[in-house]
């Protein structure tokens, strides 16, 4: 059966037909036919007798990729895929442990814990050990255990730096012992147990080294340290490793991915052939030129340059909005225009750096009647932290709301267990009252815990009386304990950002809009609802309506991380502002800016035909108003590739090098800040205004972030990016309007 080698380009053909006794590193750029090369290489090795189907091992990162590889192989060769070792790291380790369960110290029928099951085991363990879960939150303990395992460390090998970590190590040891007794393993355990099995069993290691003469690895840039160590144990003296990856698309450092594995592999195995797949079959030339220019600013890369035979295509369109609301409205209009021109919604994607950005975009799409689908996540008002916060608001508004009560009476945990809730429900049924009204019927510890919760609700109700809607929402979120709870989660920052974005939603909420029936267009009397009731109704409507159903043509919305591996005819990359993209946290992290640039590279290379970049001068984000400078990434893309859809303020652009501008946050003007007692900052001073761009002869370009005084006493505070934030007297500062 033909492998269609004639359809491969020269670099693809060279990779597929490499001598079978040679290690190789294939740098496969975005859209360069990576999967085709990998599967054709396997088929070529088998067809030419260099290896039997059972004599090779191929590792992918997703079950979907593994299934696609097997499907393509069976179309090329008459082979039975059941005997082939092709799968994910976890899937292959599971297979190995099943075969050698005795040597691994496991029962043959050991069970695998998914993430939720593992968390339940951790909670049960902490309760059995009488551990204070406020000091040691279950999710934080779970994160600690998984992190140590992914580094290849057992409890006995972790070095304790303080008493807190010493206690975590003790919990880790107890967790391992409990899982061993129960015959269960979690996902990180699959890899660690398999690695340990090979490391200590020389005969077994020799067996697999002899069996697997060819090891092929997909998405090599996403491997962590333990995964690379596992591969090295499997590879014997006669084994050839064929590693395919793209260091420019390594964006999962937060999950433990180590892009340095690629350079380590090249050095450890003295790789003679590094083949670069640079011909792109996805995007037009202008898009690739922008991606190449951007990523060239990263210093620690192996290097390649994407190109295409498809022509330059259209210029990259850039939009600058005065606010995030204007950015969202423009985006909806552009999407609708593309749809009128015949492009399907499902061929368009909106990408954003942070989940919290989706709220205002979703609202604009919902209001315009554009069908959309959030890929790889939940819509804003369906996210758990938002539903928790809304439940608190519902209970403050109406204590008789039993559904809201059941959702948050013990979240965050406050010692109200299942038995207490059963007793409370019995009392409510007996008295024909709400759960809230029945709290006084319970005595003892359960009654005390419920009474404390009731006091919390009453205090929030009292303290929000008379506040503006956004101030009331901010106060409830601040007092209910959700923020403190999520601060202890590994990925709690996104949840906290979403809670702050709920305050923004309240600040932007127009009660008149909430009284319009979307189906009939009829308007009800807005005076029948107070602002909080109207806002809660609005949230329920946006949560329960309009997300496209399966099979329906719908615009795709997602974070840039979720977009990896996907492609679309038109891509909108939103929020390209300093402090947001690149994210402000990246500027202080080791190699953080380089990873942000790789993330932008991934976003750009998702586009086939049209690419849009947008940013806003001001943005309500994380509960605060931000005065923004455009992302430094604009300066890293050749000007000739860009078509500005709005008048360009060129001297607002960020510098090419250095520490970079941060979006300065004016906490005094935010609803969340006002709820905490901040006053309003000065609006205009000495002819300048907050948010204005200015030029200083010494410090360069900046943006005014605060102002005070009048006349000769006027002062402005200016964010000069790398030069810092400075107070300047207007009369002597020689400032000029940009």
C-alpha positions as semicolon CSV with decimal commas, in nm:
position;residue;x (nm);y (nm);z (nm)
1;X;0,000;0,000;0,000
2;X;0,136;0,343;-0,100
3;X;0,257;0,584;0,166
4;X;0,224;0,877;-0,082
5;X;0,578;0,994;-0,017
6;X;0,558;1,196;-0,337
7;X;0,316;1,431;-0,163
8;X;0,570;1,528;0,101
9;X;0,784;1,839;0,074
10;X;1,166;1,789;0,084
11;X;1,197;1,849;0,459
12;X;0,904;1,623;0,541
13;X;1,048;1,351;0,318
14;X;1,389;1,383;0,482
15;X;1,230;1,341;0,826
16;X;1,019;1,043;0,724
17;X;1,309;0,857;0,558
18;X;1,585;0,920;0,811
19;X;1,811;0,613;0,866
20;X;1,647;0,387;1,122
21;X;1,943;0,386;1,363
22;X;1,958;0,758;1,417
23;X;1,821;0,994;1,681
24;X;1,640;1,291;1,533
25;X;1,487;1,618;1,647
26;X;1,215;1,751;1,419
27;X;1,136;2,119;1,473
28;X;0,782;2,127;1,337
29;X;0,641;2,477;1,302
30;X;0,272;2,559;1,332
31;X;0,073;2,420;1,040
32;X;0,374;2,237;0,891
33;X;0,219;1,889;0,873
34;X;0,364;1,750;1,197
35;X;0,107;1,470;1,243
36;X;0,144;1,364;0,882
37;X;0,521;1,336;0,921
38;X;0,495;1,140;1,244
39;X;0,244;0,885;1,116
40;X;0,416;0,848;0,779
41;X;0,748;0,789;0,959
42;X;0,590;0,504;1,159
43;X;0,435;0,354;0,845
44;X;0,765;0,386;0,654
45;X;0,959;0,206;0,929
46;X;0,708;-0,080;0,940
47;X;0,665;-0,115;0,563
48;X;1,040;-0,128;0,505
49;X;1,092;-0,388;0,774
50;X;1,296;-0,173;1,011
51;X;1,058;-0,249;1,297
52;X;0,749;-0,459;1,369
53;X;0,428;-0,290;1,483
54;X;0,493;-0,423;1,835
55;X;0,850;-0,294;1,833
56;X;0,782;0,076;1,843
57;X;0,633;0,311;2,099
58;X;0,470;0,642;2,007
59;X;0,369;0,894;2,271
60;X;0,115;1,172;2,224
61;X;-0,036;1,417;2,469
62;X;-0,407;1,367;2,410
63;X;-0,629;1,067;2,345
64;X;-0,766;1,250;2,042
65;X;-0,418;1,275;1,889
66;X;-0,351;0,907;1,961
67;X;-0,679;0,804;1,794
68;X;-0,603;1,019;1,491
69;X;-0,258;0,863;1,459
70;X;-0,399;0,510;1,474
71;X;-0,669;0,597;1,220
72;X;-0,413;0,731;0,974
73;X;-0,184;0,433;1,024
74;X;-0,456;0,177;0,958
75;X;-0,539;0,366;0,636
76;X;-0,174;0,338;0,526
77;X;-0,091;-0,018;0,636
78;X;-0,278;-0,345;0,690
79;X;-0,185;-0,360;1,060
80;X;-0,380;-0,444;1,372
81;X;-0,355;-0,135;1,593
82;X;-0,438;-0,329;1,910
83;X;-0,083;-0,459;1,944
84;X;0,080;-0,122;1,894
85;X;0,201;0,090;2,185
86;X;0,059;0,424;2,075
87;X;-0,105;0,649;2,330
88;X;-0,064;0,920;2,592
89;X;0,197;0,908;2,869
90;X;-0,071;0,815;3,120
91;X;-0,230;0,557;2,892
92;X;0,099;0,381;2,818
93;X;0,207;0,385;3,183
94;X;-0,128;0,235;3,280
95;X;-0,072;-0,041;3,025
96;X;0,275;-0,114;3,161
97;X;0,155;-0,122;3,523
98;X;-0,130;-0,362;3,435
99;X;0,120;-0,599;3,276
100;X;0,360;-0,583;3,571
101;X;0,128;-0,505;3,860
102;X;0,303;-0,742;4,100
103;X;0,645;-0,591;4,039
104;X;0,486;-0,247;4,074
105;X;0,327;-0,341;4,407
106;X;-0,029;-0,299;4,281
107;X;-0,336;-0,523;4,266
108;X;-0,419;-0,636;3,915
109;X;-0,752;-0,453;3,923
110;X;-0,615;-0,125;4,063
111;X;-0,845;0,171;4,007
112;X;-0,748;0,512;3,869
113;X;-0,858;0,826;4,048
114;X;-0,955;1,120;3,830
115;X;-0,899;1,473;3,963
116;X;-1,234;1,489;4,144
117;X;-1,190;1,142;4,296
118;X;-0,842;1,233;4,414
119;X;-0,971;1,548;4,583
120;X;-1,237;1,343;4,762
121;X;-0,966;1,104;4,890
122;X;-0,760;1,401;5,015
123;X;-1,060;1,546;5,197
124;X;-1,135;1,213;5,361
125;X;-0,772;1,178;5,468
126;X;-0,754;1,527;5,618
127;X;-1,068;1,457;5,817
128;X;-0,928;1,125;5,943
129;X;-0,604;1,296;6,046
130;X;-0,798;1,580;6,212
131;X;-0,612;1,833;5,996
132;X;-0,737;2,192;5,994
133;X;-0,853;2,235;5,633
134;X;-0,840;2,613;5,670
135;X;-0,466;2,590;5,722
136;X;-0,425;2,300;5,478
137;X;-0,699;2,343;5,212
138;X;-0,768;2,013;5,030
139;X;-0,699;2,155;4,684
140;X;-0,368;2,300;4,800
141;X;-0,271;1,963;4,948
142;X;-0,370;1,793;4,622
143;X;-0,157;2,040;4,426
144;X;0,142;1,980;4,655
145;X;0,118;1,601;4,621
146;X;0,082;1,612;4,243
147;X;0,362;1,865;4,207
148;X;0,604;1,648;4,405
149;X;0,510;1,340;4,204
150;X;0,561;1,522;3,875
151;X;0,911;1,610;3,995
152;X;0,971;1,240;4,070
153;X;0,975;1,289;4,448
154;X;0,824;1,064;4,715
155;X;0,746;1,199;5,060
156;X;1,069;1,051;5,193
157;X;1,282;1,244;4,945
158;X;1,120;1,589;4,975
159;X;1,331;1,833;5,175
160;X;1,132;2,021;5,441
161;X;1,218;2,390;5,467
162;X;0,982;2,475;5,754
163;X;0,720;2,325;5,986
164;X;0,437;2,395;5,739
165;X;0,611;2,202;5,460
166;X;0,706;1,928;5,705
167;X;0,335;1,880;5,781
168;X;0,255;1,873;5,408
169;X;0,514;1,599;5,362
170;X;0,356;1,398;5,646
171;X;0,016;1,431;5,477
172;X;0,172;1,323;5,145
173;X;0,315;1,011;5,313
174;X;-0,022;0,931;5,472
175;X;-0,196;0,984;5,138
176;X;0,042;0,743;4,962
177;X;-0,015;0,483;5,235
178;X;-0,393;0,519;5,210
179;X;-0,392;0,484;4,829
180;X;-0,171;0,177;4,858
181;X;-0,411;0,016;5,109
182;X;-0,709;0,087;4,887
183;X;-0,538;-0,021;4,563
184;X;-0,589;0,311;4,380
185;X;-0,357;0,541;4,185
186;X;-0,396;0,901;4,070
187;X;-0,279;1,034;3,734
188;X;0,069;1,153;3,842
189;X;0,116;0,820;4,022
190;X;0,078;0,630;3,693
191;X;0,389;0,793;3,553
192;X;0,589;0,797;3,877
193;X;0,510;0,432;3,958
194;X;0,600;0,327;3,603
195;X;0,927;0,524;3,621
196;X;1,016;0,366;3,956
197;X;0,932;0,020;3,821
198;X;1,180;0,061;3,534
199;X;1,443;0,233;3,748
200;X;1,471;-0,048;4,003
201;X;1,404;-0,351;3,780
202;X;1,703;-0,396;3,551
203;X;1,564;-0,708;3,379
204;X;1,237;-0,535;3,294
205;X;1,421;-0,226;3,174
206;X;1,641;-0,441;2,949
207;X;1,331;-0,616;2,814
208;X;1,168;-0,292;2,700
209;X;1,495;-0,147;2,573
210;X;1,529;-0,457;2,353
211;X;1,165;-0,448;2,246
212;X;1,122;-0,081;2,158
213;X;1,378;-0,012;1,886
214;X;1,198;0,306;1,788
215;X;1,043;0,564;2,023
216;X;0,854;0,852;1,865
217;X;0,737;1,148;2,073
218;X;0,480;1,408;1,969
219;X;0,467;1,763;2,119
220;X;0,807;1,709;2,279
221;X;0,816;2,071;2,400
222;X;0,532;1,992;2,641
223;X;0,709;1,708;2,827
224;X;0,795;1,759;3,192
225;X;1,114;1,641;3,364
226;X;0,971;1,308;3,481
227;X;0,830;1,224;3,139
228;X;1,170;1,282;2,979
229;X;1,338;1,068;3,245
230;X;1,084;0,790;3,179
231;X;1,161;0,801;2,806
232;X;1,535;0,783;2,875
233;X;1,484;0,467;3,084
234;X;1,289;0,303;2,800
235;X;1,553;0,383;2,540
236;X;1,830;0,126;2,520
237;X;2,163;0,145;2,331
238;X;1,997;0,026;2,010
239;X;1,687;0,247;2,041
240;X;1,630;0,543;1,810
241;X;1,431;0,839;1,939
242;X;1,236;1,054;1,695
243;X;1,125;1,367;1,882
244;X;0,883;1,608;1,717
245;X;0,810;1,944;1,871
246;X;0,814;2,321;1,848
247;X;0,993;2,515;2,119
248;X;0,815;2,829;1,993
249;X;0,483;2,675;2,100
250;X;0,582;2,575;2,453
251;X;0,312;2,747;2,660
252;X;0,245;2,508;2,947
253;X;0,518;2,590;3,199
254;X;0,243;2,638;3,460
255;X;0,164;2,266;3,419
256;X;0,526;2,164;3,458
257;X;0,624;2,151;3,089
258;X;0,997;2,202;3,046
259;X;1,089;2,347;2,706
260;X;1,454;2,284;2,800
261;X;1,397;1,912;2,740
262;X;1,444;1,978;2,368
263;X;1,793;2,121;2,410
264;X;1,873;1,853;2,669
265;X;1,768;1,580;2,426
266;X;1,986;1,726;2,151
267;X;2,283;1,727;2,390
268;X;2,216;1,399;2,578
269;X;2,179;1,193;2,262
270;X;2,427;1,384;2,046
271;X;2,156;1,437;1,786
272;X;2,311;1,469;1,442
273;X;1,999;1,560;1,248
274;X;1,779;1,855;1,340
275;X;1,522;1,890;1,063
276;X;1,314;2,207;1,048
277;X;0,964;2,184;0,902
278;X;0,912;2,546;0,803
279;X;0,667;2,533;0,515
280;X;0,327;2,625;0,654
281;X;0,009;2,493;0,494
282;X;-0,234;2,693;0,705
283;X;-0,175;3,069;0,703
284;X;-0,112;3,343;0,450
285;X;0,230;3,507;0,433
286;X;0,156;3,829;0,624
287;X;0,035;3,628;0,922
288;X;0,347;3,411;0,918
289;X;0,577;3,713;0,875
290;X;0,421;3,869;1,186
291;X;0,463;3,547;1,384
292;X;0,825;3,508;1,272
293;X;0,915;3,866;1,359
294;X;0,754;3,842;1,700
295;X;0,910;3,514;1,808
296;X;1,254;3,621;1,683
297;X;1,273;3,842;1,995
298;X;1,303;3,530;2,213
299;X;1,666;3,453;2,285
300;X;1,641;3,091;2,404
301;X;1,505;2,918;2,095
302;X;1,630;2,656;1,854
303;X;1,527;2,866;1,558
304;X;1,316;2,833;1,243
305;X;1,128;3,060;1,004
306;X;0,781;2,975;0,874
307;X;0,694;3,042;0,511
308;X;0,411;2,960;0,271
309;X;0,351;2,925;-0,099
310;X;-0,001;3,066;-0,058
311;X;0,092;3,432;-0,105
312;X;0,095;3,729;0,132
313;X;-0,279;3,759;0,177
314;X;-0,449;4,047;0,352
315;X;-0,284;4,285;0,600
316;X;-0,330;4,233;0,972
317;X;-0,604;4,464;1,095
318;X;-0,553;4,657;1,418
319;X;-0,827;4,829;1,620
320;X;-0,776;5,064;1,913
321;X;-1,084;5,130;2,125
322;X;-1,134;5,401;2,383
323;X;-1,271;5,135;2,620
324;X;-1,318;4,762;2,643
325;X;-1,686;4,821;2,568
326;X;-1,602;4,992;2,242
327;X;-1,360;4,711;2,158
328;X;-1,638;4,455;2,215
329;X;-1,890;4,649;2,005
330;X;-1,642;4,680;1,716
331;X;-1,566;4,311;1,734
332;X;-1,935;4,218;1,710
333;X;-1,982;4,445;1,409
334;X;-1,678;4,295;1,235
335;X;-1,796;3,940;1,304
336;X;-2,139;4,021;1,165
337;X;-1,978;4,176;0,857
338;X;-1,773;3,862;0,791
339;X;-2,088;3,653;0,830
340;X;-2,273;3,870;0,578
341;X;-1,984;3,813;0,337
342;X;-2,035;3,437;0,364
343;X;-1,796;3,325;0,636
344;X;-1,944;3,079;0,885
345;X;-1,939;3,177;1,252
346;X;-1,767;2,848;1,337
347;X;-1,473;2,954;1,118
348;X;-1,412;3,261;1,338
349;X;-1,253;3,268;1,683
350;X;-1,210;3,530;1,954
351;X;-0,900;3,470;2,164
352;X;-0,821;3,632;2,498
353;X;-0,538;3,599;2,748
354;X;-0,752;3,584;3,063
355;X;-1,087;3,413;3,122
356;X;-1,219;3,725;3,290
357;X;-1,208;3,908;2,955
358;X;-1,488;3,694;2,817
359;X;-1,764;3,856;3,021
360;X;-1,791;4,186;2,831
361;X;-1,743;4,007;2,498
362;X;-2,018;3,758;2,580
363;X;-2,251;4,040;2,679
364;X;-2,194;4,221;2,348
365;X;-2,251;3,902;2,148
366;X;-2,560;3,813;2,350
367;X;-2,706;4,161;2,305
368;X;-2,646;4,145;1,929
369;X;-2,797;3,797;1,897
370;X;-2,475;3,636;1,771
371;X;-2,452;3,265;1,852
372;X;-2,129;3,172;2,028
373;X;-1,970;2,883;2,209
374;X;-1,703;2,900;2,480
375;X;-1,447;2,637;2,388
376;X;-1,277;2,441;2,663
377;X;-1,458;2,618;2,943
378;X;-1,779;2,763;3,079
379;X;-1,945;3,088;2,989
380;X;-1,892;3,363;3,242
381;X;-2,219;3,335;3,435
382;X;-2,194;2,954;3,442
383;X;-1,855;2,941;3,617
384;X;-1,870;2,792;3,966
385;X;-1,721;3,093;4,145
386;X;-1,971;3,326;3,975
387;X;-2,264;3,099;4,065
388;X;-2,140;3,093;4,426
389;X;-2,119;3,473;4,438
390;X;-2,463;3,510;4,279
391;X;-2,605;3,267;4,537
392;X;-2,475;3,493;4,817
393;X;-2,635;3,792;4,647
394;X;-2,962;3,602;4,603
395;X;-2,967;3,511;4,971
396;X;-2,895;3,870;5,073
397;X;-3,182;3,980;4,851
398;X;-3,416;3,697;4,954
399;X;-3,330;3,476;5,255
400;X;-3,616;3,241;5,160
401;X;-3,423;3,119;4,853
402;X;-3,352;2,756;4,953
403;X;-3,149;2,676;4,641
404;X;-2,910;2,960;4,711
405;X;-2,892;2,856;5,076
406;X;-2,803;2,497;4,989
407;X;-2,533;2,610;4,749
408;X;-2,334;2,836;4,980
409;X;-2,429;2,768;5,342
410;X;-2,115;2,553;5,367
411;X;-1,907;2,709;5,092
412;X;-1,646;2,810;5,175
413;X;-1,648;2,528;5,436
414;X;-1,775;2,645;5,774
415;X;-1,845;2,318;5,955
416;X;-2,201;2,260;5,835
417;X;-2,203;1,894;5,739
418;X;-2,450;1,673;5,553
419;X;-2,620;1,555;5,874
420;X;-2,674;1,913;5,989
421;X;-2,832;1,999;5,656
422;X;-3,059;1,693;5,673
423;X;-3,174;1,797;6,020
424;X;-3,234;2,153;5,900
425;X;-3,436;2,030;5,602
426;X;-3,646;1,811;5,834
427;X;-3,713;2,112;6,057
428;X;-3,807;2,326;5,757
429;X;-4,052;2,065;5,632
430;X;-4,205;2,023;5,976
431;X;-4,253;2,396;6,018
432;X;-4,341;2,462;5,652
433;X;-4,073;2,733;5,643
434;X;-3,756;2,808;5,452
435;X;-3,421;2,662;5,552
436;X;-3,303;3,007;5,659
437;X;-3,605;3,061;5,883
438;X;-3,555;2,718;6,044
439;X;-3,199;2,776;6,163
440;X;-3,318;2,850;6,520
441;X;-3,470;2,502;6,545
442;X;-3,128;2,333;6,562
443;X;-2,919;2,320;6,878
444;X;-2,562;2,215;6,954
445;X;-2,262;2,258;6,726
446;X;-2,473;2,237;6,409
447;X;-2,705;2,509;6,534
448;X;-2,411;2,729;6,630
449;X;-2,248;2,697;6,287
450;X;-2,574;2,774;6,109
451;X;-2,638;3,071;6,340
452;X;-2,294;3,209;6,250
453;X;-2,382;3,179;5,882
454;X;-2,712;3,357;5,943
455;X;-2,526;3,639;6,118
456;X;-2,299;3,672;5,814
457;X;-2,597;3,701;5,578
458;X;-2,772;3,953;5,804
459;X;-2,461;4,167;5,831
460;X;-2,413;4,169;5,453
461;X;-2,779;4,261;5,408
462;X;-2,748;4,548;5,655
463;X;-2,413;4,678;5,530
464;X;-2,518;4,685;5,163
465;X;-2,838;4,878;5,229
466;X;-2,813;5,210;5,048
467;X;-2,504;5,121;4,845
468;X;-2,488;5,145;4,468
469;X;-2,528;4,811;4,290
470;X;-2,159;4,763;4,207
471;X;-2,058;4,867;4,559
472;X;-2,303;4,618;4,708
473;X;-2,177;4,336;4,486
474;X;-1,815;4,421;4,571
475;X;-1,894;4,427;4,944
476;X;-2,068;4,088;4,942
477;X;-1,782;3,929;4,746
478;X;-1,527;4,079;4,984
479;X;-1,709;3,959;5,297
480;X;-1,843;3,615;5,203
481;X;-1,500;3,446;5,210
482;X;-1,480;3,332;4,848
483;X;-1,168;3,536;4,769
484;X;-0,977;3,398;5,068
485;X;-1,088;3,047;4,976
486;X;-0,967;3,071;4,617
487;X;-0,637;3,227;4,720
488;X;-0,545;2,882;4,847
489;X;-0,610;2,712;4,513
490;X;-0,339;2,642;4,258
491;X;-0,534;2,815;3,981
492;X;-0,738;3,038;4,208
493;X;-0,613;3,360;4,048
494;X;-0,846;3,313;3,751
495;X;-1,142;3,256;3,982
496;X;-1,061;3,569;4,182
497;X;-1,028;3,765;3,858
498;X;-1,372;3,640;3,753
499;X;-1,521;3,752;4,086
500;X;-1,373;4,098;4,031
501;X;-1,517;4,095;3,680
502;X;-1,863;4,031;3,831
503;X;-1,824;4,371;4,001
504;X;-1,747;4,521;3,660
505;X;-2,063;4,359;3,521
506;X;-2,265;4,522;3,800
507;X;-2,100;4,859;3,736
508;X;-2,186;4,842;3,366
509;X;-2,537;4,706;3,423
510;X;-2,821;4,919;3,290
511;X;-3,150;4,831;3,459
512;X;-3,350;4,963;3,163
513;X;-3,192;4,701;2,936
514;X;-3,289;4,424;3,175
515;X;-3,657;4,504;3,138
516;X;-3,663;4,436;2,763
517;X;-3,809;4,099;2,662
518;X;-3,556;3,965;2,407
519;X;-3,825;3,761;2,231
520;X;-4,097;4,026;2,194
521;X;-3,906;4,352;2,233
522;X;-4,166;4,471;2,486
523;X;-4,050;4,677;2,783
524;X;-4,177;4,630;3,135
525;X;-4,183;4,895;3,404
526;X;-3,826;4,919;3,546
527;X;-3,961;5,046;3,877
528;X;-4,098;4,700;3,966
529;X;-3,744;4,572;4,031
530;X;-3,471;4,712;4,249
531;X;-3,122;4,713;4,090
532;X;-2,996;4,396;4,262
533;X;-3,308;4,197;4,169
534;X;-3,281;4,318;3,810
535;X;-2,910;4,233;3,796
536;X;-2,970;3,881;3,930
537;X;-3,245;3,830;3,672
538;X;-3,010;3,955;3,400
539;X;-2,737;3,713;3,515
540;X;-2,981;3,420;3,513
541;X;-3,096;3,506;3,162
542;X;-2,742;3,535;3,024
543;X;-2,645;3,209;3,195
544;X;-2,942;3,016;3,067
545;X;-2,975;3,141;2,713
546;X;-2,797;3,181;2,386
547;X;-2,496;2,950;2,407
548;X;-2,509;2,763;2,080
549;X;-2,616;2,401;2,086
550;X;-2,419;2,112;1,944
551;X;-2,399;2,126;1,566
552;X;-2,515;2,488;1,549
553;X;-2,302;2,736;1,356
554;X;-2,145;2,946;1,630
555;X;-1,859;3,184;1,688
556;X;-1,578;3,024;1,891
557;X;-1,449;3,194;2,207
558;X;-1,149;3,071;2,406
559;X;-0,831;3,153;2,589
560;X;-0,511;3,142;2,385
561;X;-0,403;2,835;2,583
562;X;-0,719;2,652;2,472
563;X;-0,660;2,748;2,108
564;X;-0,339;2,549;2,065
565;X;-0,382;2,288;1,792
566;X;-0,683;2,463;1,637
567;X;-0,716;2,685;1,330
568;X;-0,975;2,929;1,195
569;X;-1,033;3,139;0,886
570;X;-1,051;3,458;1,094
571;X;-0,897;3,513;1,435
572;X;-0,948;3,808;1,671
573;X;-0,680;3,850;1,939
574;X;-0,822;4,089;2,197
575;X;-0,684;4,284;2,490
576;X;-0,332;4,332;2,353
577;X;-0,226;4,568;2,630
578;X;0,075;4,588;2,857
579;X;-0,006;4,409;3,181
580;X;-0,272;4,196;3,017
581;X;-0,092;4,048;2,717
582;X;0,192;4,015;2,805
583;X;0,047;3,947;3,148
584;X;0,189;4,155;3,432
585;X;0,279;3,843;3,631
586;X;0,505;3,724;3,351
587;X;0,736;4,023;3,386
588;X;0,861;3,903;3,723
589;X;0,877;3,532;3,638
590;X;1,187;3,359;3,506
591;X;1,150;3,334;3,128
592;X;0,796;3,466;3,178
593;X;0,810;3,723;2,899
594;X;0,944;3,463;2,655
595;X;0,654;3,232;2,736
596;X;0,407;3,520;2,684
597;X;0,567;3,582;2,345
598;X;0,529;3,212;2,260
599;X;0,167;3,240;2,364
600;X;0,119;3,534;2,125
601;X;0,294;3,333;1,853
602;X;0,048;3,047;1,905
603;X;-0,244;3,292;1,888
604;X;-0,125;3,450;1,563
605;X;-0,064;3,118;1,390
606;X;-0,421;3,001;1,453
607;X;-0,537;3,230;1,168
608;X;-0,562;3,106;0,811
609;X;-0,683;3,411;0,617
610;X;-0,766;3,706;0,840
611;X;-0,604;3,823;1,161
612;X;-0,736;4,104;1,381
613;X;-0,551;4,256;1,678
614;X;-0,729;4,485;1,920
615;X;-0,674;4,674;2,244
616;X;-0,846;4,935;2,458
617;X;-0,718;5,257;2,612
618;X;-0,918;5,188;2,928
619;X;-1,047;4,859;3,059
620;X;-1,249;4,749;3,358
621;X;-1,058;4,440;3,462
622;X;-1,016;4,259;3,793
623;X;-1,248;4,508;3,956
624;X;-1,046;4,813;3,857
625;X;-1,019;5,072;3,580
626;X;-0,693;5,041;3,391
627;X;-0,533;5,304;3,172
628;X;-0,349;5,099;2,918
629;X;-0,052;5,118;2,690
630;X;-0,055;4,898;2,379
631;X;0,127;4,569;2,409
632;X;0,498;4,574;2,332
633;X;0,419;4,299;2,082
634;X;0,296;4,566;1,837
635;X;0,651;4,702;1,822
636;X;0,781;4,355;1,741
637;X;0,567;4,320;1,428
638;X;0,683;4,504;1,113
639;X;0,471;4,812;1,056
640;X;0,418;4,724;0,691
641;X;0,215;4,418;0,789
642;X;-0,038;4,618;0,992
643;X;-0,347;4,805;0,876
644;X;-0,472;5,037;1,151
645;X;-0,851;5,066;1,145
646;X;-0,842;5,363;1,383
647;X;-0,618;5,672;1,389
648;X;-0,292;5,547;1,533
649;X;-0,133;5,714;1,832
650;X;0,219;5,603;1,745
651;X;0,389;5,749;2,048
652;X;0,167;5,543;2,276
653;X;0,355;5,237;2,159
654;X;0,555;5,036;2,411
655;X;0,937;5,009;2,391
656;X;1,100;4,716;2,218
657;X;1,327;4,616;2,503
658;X;1,349;4,628;2,879
659;X;1,120;4,583;3,173
660;X;0,818;4,712;2,988
661;X;0,516;4,923;3,068
662;X;0,265;4,797;3,316
663;X;-0,101;4,896;3,289
664;X;-0,138;5,129;3,583
665;X;-0,446;5,067;3,793
666;X;-0,651;5,361;3,917
667;X;-0,810;5,195;4,219
668;X;-0,986;5,513;4,322
669;X;-1,222;5,506;4,026
670;X;-1,328;5,143;4,052
671;X;-1,657;5,023;4,208
672;X;-1,465;4,763;4,406
673;X;-1,232;5,027;4,542
674;X;-1,516;5,263;4,628
675;X;-1,682;4,983;4,821
676;X;-1,365;4,962;5,028
677;X;-1,377;5,333;5,109
678;X;-1,157;5,495;4,844
679;X;-1,247;5,843;4,723
680;X;-1,248;5,974;4,368
681;X;-0,914;6,081;4,222
682;X;-0,870;6,415;4,051
683;X;-1,005;6,429;3,700
684;X;-0,829;6,721;3,532
685;X;-0,532;6,925;3,647
686;X;-0,332;7,195;3,476
687;X;-0,502;7,122;3,143
688;X;-0,421;6,752;3,157
689;X;-0,661;6,467;3,227
690;X;-0,636;6,112;3,361
691;X;-0,579;5,868;3,077
692;X;-0,409;6,124;2,853
693;X;-0,084;6,033;2,676
694;X;0,203;6,270;2,736
695;X;0,568;6,314;2,639
696;X;0,844;6,414;2,883
697;X;1,191;6,524;2,758
698;X;1,371;6,294;3,003
699;X;1,134;6,005;3,081
700;X;0,975;5,965;2,738
701;X;0,619;5,857;2,661
702;X;0,373;5,789;2,942
703;X;0,009;5,789;3,040
704;X;-0,142;6,008;3,312
705;X;-0,292;5,790;3,581
706;X;-0,388;6,046;3,847
707;X;-0,404;6,423;3,889
708;X;-0,460;6,674;4,166
709;X;-0,457;7,046;4,231
710;X;-0,524;7,342;4,008
711;X;-0,320;7,617;3,848
712;X;0,038;7,646;3,966
713;X;-0,023;7,373;4,226
714;X;-0,135;7,116;3,970
715;X;0,041;6,779;3,977
716;X;-0,004;6,471;3,762
717;X;0,105;6,115;3,821
718;X;0,243;5,954;3,504
719;X;0,328;5,594;3,426
720;X;0,650;5,605;3,219
721;X;0,681;5,228;3,191
722;X;1,045;5,132;3,238
723;X;1,111;5,469;3,404
724;X;0,843;5,403;3,664
725;X;0,543;5,597;3,793
726;X;0,623;5,958;3,889
727;X;0,446;6,262;4,034
728;X;0,532;6,576;3,835
729;X;0,446;6,942;3,889
730;X;0,274;7,054;3,568
731;X;0,420;7,405;3,587
732;X;0,783;7,288;3,561
733;X;0,768;6,938;3,413
734;X;0,772;7,043;3,044
735;X;0,505;6,785;2,964
736;X;0,353;6,783;2,617
737;X;0,030;6,621;2,509
738;X;0,098;6,322;2,285
